[in-house]
Amino acid sequence: MVDQAEKLREKLHISHDKYRAKTIAIVSGKGGVGKSNVALNFSISMAKKGQKVLLFDLDVGMGNIDILLGITSTYSIINMFENNLSIYDIIEVGPNALSYISGGSGQDNIFFLDEGRRQYFLEQLELVMKEYDYIIFDMGAGVTRETIHYILAVDECILVTTPEPTSMTDGYSMIKHVLLQQKTKFHLIINRSKDEKQGVDTMNRMRNVVKRFLQHDLIPLGTIPDDRAVTDAVLAQKPFILHNPYSKASKAIKIVTEQFLGEKREKVAESSFLSRLKRFLTER
């Protein structure tokens, strides 16, 4: 395992400038909207575009990224603390050179860390901040007192919802909860729309409600259709963008990726994410 970690360090070209990876939290108001599947395929699509991506499954104890990949992870984030491992030890390499960290299974929860473990976690995160273009956190559904700190600390959020009224209502509640504490850049993906019209209508309704009641603009990334190819890929334990690259869902996630990468972004100062996260964790 030490050899694997060393090879990973060598493969990643460490940047010595003062900028670091952009951090993204992919969130949903409720479970069952396909958030993790979107997060995984979006991350792979980003990697296919030449971006260095680390997908971090922070749905700790309930993580399913490795299941969707059909890969048995050697270690998870839980093992980093239990076995005193470095972050390099727990990073797995998936398709298209995508790096990912499994959330593991069981009842352990990294959100309840003592001061020593919290400091160790922040130190380990700092090691990889200059080695990736994007670090994408797949958060658990909803928002809790513990997970809100990570959502507030990242540079941008992507909300995944569906046209179902309960999904939209819970998604709105998620956005409201975050914005009441801090102005955050939110993107929006509508998943499982029955057709393009439904997806666009749902996107517009969500954006209009947030604009009217929260005075905040949601940035549309696109819609992903309710596609049998996605179900087939899940059963095959393979990301749908790889299982059927020409499916409607695969084409849609590619468009979402192009839309996201096409946005103008300023370089992110090295210390901002970690300093925010440290402050939020200390204040809780």
C-alpha positions as CSV (number, residue, x, y, z in Angstrom):
1,M,0.0,0.0,0.0
2,V,2.9,2.3,0.7
3,D,4.1,1.7,-2.9
4,Q,0.7,2.5,-4.3
5,A,0.6,5.8,-2.3
6,E,4.1,6.7,-3.5
7,K,3.2,6.0,-7.1
8,L,0.1,8.2,-6.7
9,R,2.3,11.1,-5.4
10,E,4.6,10.7,-8.4
11,K,1.8,10.6,-10.9
12,L,0.2,13.7,-9.5
13,H,2.3,16.7,-10.6
14,I,2.4,18.9,-7.5
15,S,1.9,22.6,-8.3
16,H,4.1,25.0,-6.3
17,D,2.1,28.2,-7.0
18,K,-0.2,29.8,-4.5
19,Y,-3.4,28.5,-6.1
20,R,-5.2,25.3,-5.3
21,A,-8.0,23.0,-6.3
22,K,-11.5,24.4,-6.6
23,T,-13.9,22.7,-4.2
24,I,-17.4,21.7,-5.1
25,A,-20.1,20.1,-2.9
26,I,-22.8,18.1,-4.7
27,V,-25.9,18.2,-2.6
28,S,-29.6,17.3,-2.7
29,G,-32.6,18.2,-0.5
30,K,-33.6,14.5,-0.1
31,G,-32.4,11.1,-0.9
32,G,-33.3,9.1,-3.9
33,V,-32.7,11.8,-6.5
34,G,-29.7,10.1,-8.1
35,K,-27.2,12.6,-6.6
36,S,-24.3,10.2,-6.2
37,N,-24.8,8.8,-9.7
38,V,-24.7,12.3,-11.1
39,A,-21.6,13.2,-8.9
40,L,-19.8,10.1,-10.2
41,N,-20.6,10.5,-13.9
42,F,-20.0,14.3,-13.7
43,S,-16.6,13.6,-12.2
44,I,-15.7,11.1,-14.8
45,S,-16.8,13.4,-17.5
46,M,-14.6,16.2,-16.0
47,A,-11.7,13.8,-16.0
48,K,-12.3,12.9,-19.6
49,K,-12.0,16.6,-20.4
50,G,-8.4,16.5,-19.0
51,Q,-9.2,17.8,-15.5
52,K,-7.5,16.3,-12.4
53,V,-10.4,15.4,-10.2
54,L,-10.7,13.9,-6.7
55,L,-14.2,12.7,-5.9
56,F,-14.6,12.5,-2.1
57,D,-17.6,10.5,-0.9
58,L,-18.6,12.3,2.3
59,D,-21.8,10.3,2.7
60,V,-19.8,8.6,5.4
61,G,-21.1,5.2,6.5
62,M,-23.6,5.2,3.6
63,G,-21.2,5.8,0.7
64,N,-22.0,4.1,-2.6
65,I,-19.5,5.5,-5.1
66,D,-17.4,2.3,-5.1
67,I,-20.6,0.3,-5.5
68,L,-21.6,2.4,-8.6
69,L,-18.1,1.8,-9.9
70,G,-18.3,-1.9,-9.2
71,I,-15.0,-1.7,-7.3
72,T,-14.2,-2.9,-3.8
73,S,-12.2,-0.1,-2.2
74,T,-9.2,-1.2,-0.1
75,Y,-9.8,1.6,2.4
76,S,-12.3,4.3,3.1
77,I,-12.2,7.7,4.9
78,I,-13.0,5.8,8.1
79,N,-9.8,3.8,7.8
80,M,-7.7,6.9,7.6
81,F,-8.5,7.6,11.3
82,E,-8.8,4.0,12.5
83,N,-5.6,2.8,10.9
84,N,-3.7,6.1,11.0
85,L,-3.3,6.2,7.2
86,S,-2.3,9.1,5.0
87,I,-4.8,10.5,2.5
88,Y,-2.7,9.0,-0.2
89,D,-3.3,5.5,1.2
90,I,-7.0,5.8,0.9
91,I,-7.2,7.4,-2.6
92,E,-8.3,4.9,-5.2
93,V,-7.8,5.4,-8.9
94,G,-10.9,4.8,-11.1
95,P,-11.7,5.1,-14.8
96,N,-10.2,8.0,-16.8
97,A,-7.6,8.5,-14.0
98,L,-10.4,9.7,-11.7
99,S,-9.2,9.7,-8.1
100,Y,-11.8,8.9,-5.4
101,I,-12.1,8.3,-1.7
102,S,-14.7,5.9,-0.5
103,G,-17.2,6.8,2.2
104,G,-17.2,3.3,3.6
105,S,-20.1,1.6,5.3
106,G,-21.1,1.3,8.9
107,Q,-22.1,3.7,11.6
108,D,-18.8,5.6,12.1
109,N,-19.0,9.3,11.4
110,I,-16.0,11.6,10.6
111,F,-18.2,14.6,11.4
112,F,-17.7,14.0,15.1
113,L,-14.0,14.3,15.4
114,D,-12.0,15.3,18.5
115,E,-9.5,18.1,18.1
116,G,-6.5,15.9,17.3
117,R,-8.4,14.0,14.5
118,R,-9.9,17.2,13.1
119,Q,-6.4,18.7,12.8
120,Y,-5.1,15.5,11.2
121,F,-7.9,15.6,8.7
122,L,-7.3,19.2,7.7
123,E,-3.5,18.5,7.4
124,Q,-4.3,15.6,5.1
125,L,-6.6,17.6,2.9
126,E,-4.0,20.3,2.6
127,L,-1.6,17.7,1.1
128,V,-3.8,17.2,-2.0
129,M,-5.1,20.7,-2.4
130,K,-2.5,21.6,-5.0
131,E,-2.5,18.3,-6.8
132,Y,-6.0,18.5,-8.3
133,D,-8.0,20.9,-10.4
134,Y,-11.2,20.0,-8.7
135,I,-12.1,18.3,-5.4
136,I,-15.7,17.2,-5.5
137,F,-17.5,16.3,-2.3
138,D,-20.5,14.0,-2.7
139,M,-22.5,15.0,0.4
140,G,-25.2,13.0,2.1
141,A,-28.8,13.9,1.4
142,G,-30.2,17.0,3.1
143,V,-28.2,19.2,5.5
144,T,-27.3,18.6,9.1
145,R,-25.5,20.6,11.8
146,E,-22.3,18.6,11.0
147,T,-22.4,18.6,7.2
148,I,-23.3,22.3,6.8
149,H,-19.7,23.3,7.7
150,Y,-18.4,21.5,4.6
151,I,-21.1,22.9,2.4
152,L,-20.4,26.4,3.6
153,A,-16.6,26.0,3.2
154,V,-16.5,24.9,-0.5
155,D,-16.2,27.3,-3.4
156,E,-19.4,26.2,-5.2
157,C,-22.4,24.0,-4.7
158,I,-24.3,21.9,-7.2
159,L,-27.9,21.0,-6.2
160,V,-29.3,17.9,-7.8
161,T,-33.1,17.7,-7.8
162,T,-35.9,16.0,-9.8
163,P,-39.2,17.3,-11.1
164,E,-41.0,15.7,-8.2
165,P,-42.7,18.3,-6.0
166,T,-41.1,16.8,-2.8
167,S,-37.7,16.9,-4.3
168,M,-38.1,20.5,-5.4
169,T,-39.4,21.5,-2.0
170,D,-36.6,19.8,-0.1
171,G,-34.1,21.3,-2.6
172,Y,-35.4,24.8,-1.9
173,S,-35.2,24.2,1.8
174,M,-31.5,23.1,1.4
175,I,-30.7,26.3,-0.5
176,K,-32.5,28.5,1.9
177,H,-30.7,26.9,4.9
178,V,-27.3,27.5,3.3
179,L,-28.1,31.0,2.0
180,L,-29.4,32.2,5.4
181,Q,-25.9,31.6,6.8
182,Q,-23.7,32.6,3.8
183,K,-24.1,33.7,0.2
184,T,-22.9,30.7,-1.8
185,K,-22.6,30.0,-5.5
186,F,-25.3,27.5,-6.4
187,H,-25.6,25.5,-9.7
188,L,-28.6,23.5,-10.5
189,I,-29.0,20.1,-12.3
190,I,-32.5,18.6,-12.9
191,N,-32.2,14.8,-12.9
192,R,-34.7,12.2,-14.2
193,S,-36.9,14.6,-16.3
194,K,-39.3,12.7,-18.6
195,D,-38.4,15.0,-21.5
196,E,-36.6,18.3,-22.2
197,K,-39.7,20.4,-21.7
198,Q,-40.3,19.1,-18.2
199,G,-36.6,19.5,-17.3
200,V,-36.5,23.1,-18.6
201,D,-39.8,24.0,-16.9
202,T,-38.6,22.6,-13.6
203,M,-35.3,24.4,-13.9
204,N,-37.1,27.7,-14.5
205,R,-39.6,27.2,-11.7
206,M,-36.8,26.5,-9.2
207,R,-34.7,29.4,-10.3
208,N,-37.7,31.8,-10.2
209,V,-38.7,30.7,-6.7
210,V,-35.2,31.1,-5.3
211,K,-34.8,34.5,-7.0
212,R,-38.2,35.7,-5.7
213,F,-38.0,34.6,-2.1
214,L,-34.2,34.3,-1.5
215,Q,-32.9,37.0,-3.9
216,H,-30.3,34.6,-5.2
217,D,-29.5,33.4,-8.7
218,L,-29.2,29.7,-9.4
219,I,-26.8,28.9,-12.3
220,P,-28.4,26.3,-14.6
221,L,-26.1,23.5,-15.7
222,G,-28.7,21.3,-17.5
223,T,-31.1,18.5,-17.3
224,I,-30.6,14.7,-17.4
225,P,-33.4,12.6,-18.7
226,D,-35.0,9.6,-17.0
227,D,-33.1,7.1,-19.1
228,R,-33.3,3.2,-18.9
229,A,-29.6,3.3,-19.7
230,V,-28.9,4.7,-16.3
231,T,-30.7,1.8,-14.6
232,D,-28.9,-0.7,-16.8
233,A,-25.6,0.8,-15.8
234,V,-26.4,0.7,-12.1
235,L,-27.3,-3.0,-12.3
236,A,-24.0,-3.6,-14.2
237,Q,-22.2,-1.5,-11.6
238,K,-20.6,0.7,-14.2
239,P,-21.0,4.5,-14.6
240,F,-23.5,5.2,-17.3
241,I,-21.2,7.5,-19.2
242,L,-18.9,4.5,-19.7
243,H,-21.5,1.7,-20.0
244,N,-23.4,3.5,-22.8
245,P,-21.6,6.6,-23.9
246,Y,-24.2,7.4,-26.5
247,S,-27.3,7.2,-24.3
248,K,-29.4,10.3,-23.7
249,A,-28.2,10.5,-20.1
250,S,-24.5,10.3,-21.2
251,K,-25.0,13.0,-23.7
252,A,-26.7,15.2,-21.1
253,I,-23.9,14.8,-18.5
254,K,-21.4,15.8,-21.2
255,I,-23.4,18.9,-21.9
256,V,-23.5,19.7,-18.1
257,T,-19.8,19.3,-17.9
258,E,-19.1,21.6,-20.9
259,Q,-21.5,24.2,-19.4
260,F,-19.7,24.0,-16.0
261,L,-16.2,24.2,-17.5
262,G,-17.3,27.0,-19.8
263,E,-18.0,29.3,-16.9
264,K,-15.4,32.0,-16.2
265,R,-13.6,31.4,-12.9
266,E,-11.0,33.2,-11.0
267,K,-8.1,31.2,-9.6
268,V,-8.8,30.3,-6.0
269,A,-6.3,31.4,-3.2
270,E,-4.6,28.5,-1.5
271,S,-5.9,29.0,2.0
272,S,-9.5,29.9,1.5
273,F,-11.3,26.5,1.6
274,L,-9.2,25.1,4.4
275,S,-9.3,28.3,6.5
276,R,-13.1,28.4,6.2
277,L,-13.5,24.8,7.0
278,K,-11.2,25.1,10.0
279,R,-13.1,28.1,11.3
280,F,-16.5,26.4,10.9
281,L,-15.3,23.2,12.6
282,T,-13.8,25.2,15.5
283,E,-16.9,27.3,16.0
284,R,-19.4,24.5,16.0
